[in-house]
Amino acid sequence: MSKFIIKGGRALSGDYTPSGNKNAALPMLASCVLTDQDVVLQNLPLIEDVHAMLAILEDLGVSVKLRGHTVTLCAKGLRKSRLSQALCRKVRSSILFAGPLTARLGRATLYPPGGDVIGRRRLDTHFDGLRALGMQITGTKPFVFRCKKLRATSLVLDEASVTATENIIMAAVLAPGTTTLYHAACEPHVQDLCRLLNSMGAGITGIGTNLLTIKGCETLGGARHRISSDYIEIGSIISAAAVTGGSVRIHDVNPTDIRIISRGFSKLGVSWSLEDTVLTVSAGQKMRVQKDFGSAMPKVEDGIWPSFPSDLMSVTLVLATQTVGTVLFFEKLFESRMFFVDRLIEMGAQIVQCDPHRVVIVGPSKLQGTHLASPDIRAGMALLIAALCAKGESVIDHAEIIDRGYEQIEKKLRKLGADIVRR
């Protein structure tokens, strides 16, 4: 078990380049089993969840050649349809093999996935969609998927689940005919996966909307694809720069992604400039909660894309503790996401937890360094940001949990002037 030791109070300054999108990389790695030709992924984030997925692929017989941030995958020697129970427990995204592995081999055996405990994370939408494509699913520990022949279909998802949408898409690309998917998730990482699959020979239209049309084909070929930058990491660094009073230039930014997430930040008075793909957070931000019409208390709430992302709620909540005014945070998607606020209260934040989904924050508060532990990836990063602006020293245990979503974050932050070490 590793830990971060942070001495707060230093303004971050300099240039920052985010890693590839974690949530795009994971389904893309699973998609390589759909073909016996090479799939080359560039800008791969070298995080713990990616390494877990690579270990699953190697265990299945996939050739994995990693060179820096580029990986070449070839599933020509795919020899197994049963995933390791130990490896499934390491990562939530192990469930993403259900669709493509069954589509390729006609069978797959998976154990319940691991991942962060931030609330109930249903698999029903995965199973309902895959059954509609012709799969039979039995068992619970493990799940057994079988299919003699996939069939195209038209279905409405009962929720716009990102991973369920991805799983169903990866199966549907090998189903003869045309599949129509209503109420699909349309997050940037879902869009990026669709573009990769189209490069492999799939016919997916409606990318970026909640209505996807997928023309199945007999086989897919190889492809080379660059993973887009992680907008969640970008949002995290915007928060870190703002709370420390620093000036940071963030490179390789997708303007469309940033326009969507800007609404949550603007409610807290945070602004930036964007020139081409370089985003600049200037020093001396005058952070003040922007009241709603009629001077009503404003609300920051998450939802499915293009709403404000749930994965940014934790870091913007910390941002609110350093902002003048009162704001309500309403987390709609996960009932345990907000439980980490007890740690912020220990540090001196003025927060009232109304229920599992809502907290009220009154800022600004002077935070004091303390000993903490990372409960999940996003809360861990939020606590790290709180430590960067707190007075004194903080220790954050379970640094490896943060490593699951952020590549070498302490080294990147040190380049910006942060006093942070790993022990």
Buried (B, 14 or more C-beta within 10 A) or exposed (E): EBBBBBBBBBBBBEEBEBBBBBBBBBBBBBBBBBBBBBBBBEBBBBBBBBBBBBBBBEBBEBBBEBEEBBBBBBBEEBEBBBBBBEBBBBBBBBBBBBBBBBBBBBBBBBBBBBBBEBBEBEBEBBBBBBBBBBBEBEEEEBBBBBBEEBBBBEBEBEBBBBBBBBBBBBBBBBBEEBBBBEBBBBBBBBBBBBBBBBBBBBEBEBBBEBEBBBBBBEEBBBBEBBBBBBBBBBBBBBBBBBBBBBBBBBBBBBEEBBEBBBEBBEBBBBEBEBEEEEBBBBBEBEBBBEBEEEEEEBEBBBEBBBBBBBBBBBBBBBBBBBBEBBBBBBBBBBBBBBBBBEBBBEBBBBBEBEEBBBBBBBBBBEBBBBEBBBBBBBBBBBBBBBBBBBBBBBBBBBBBBBBBBBBBBBEBBEEBBBBBEBE
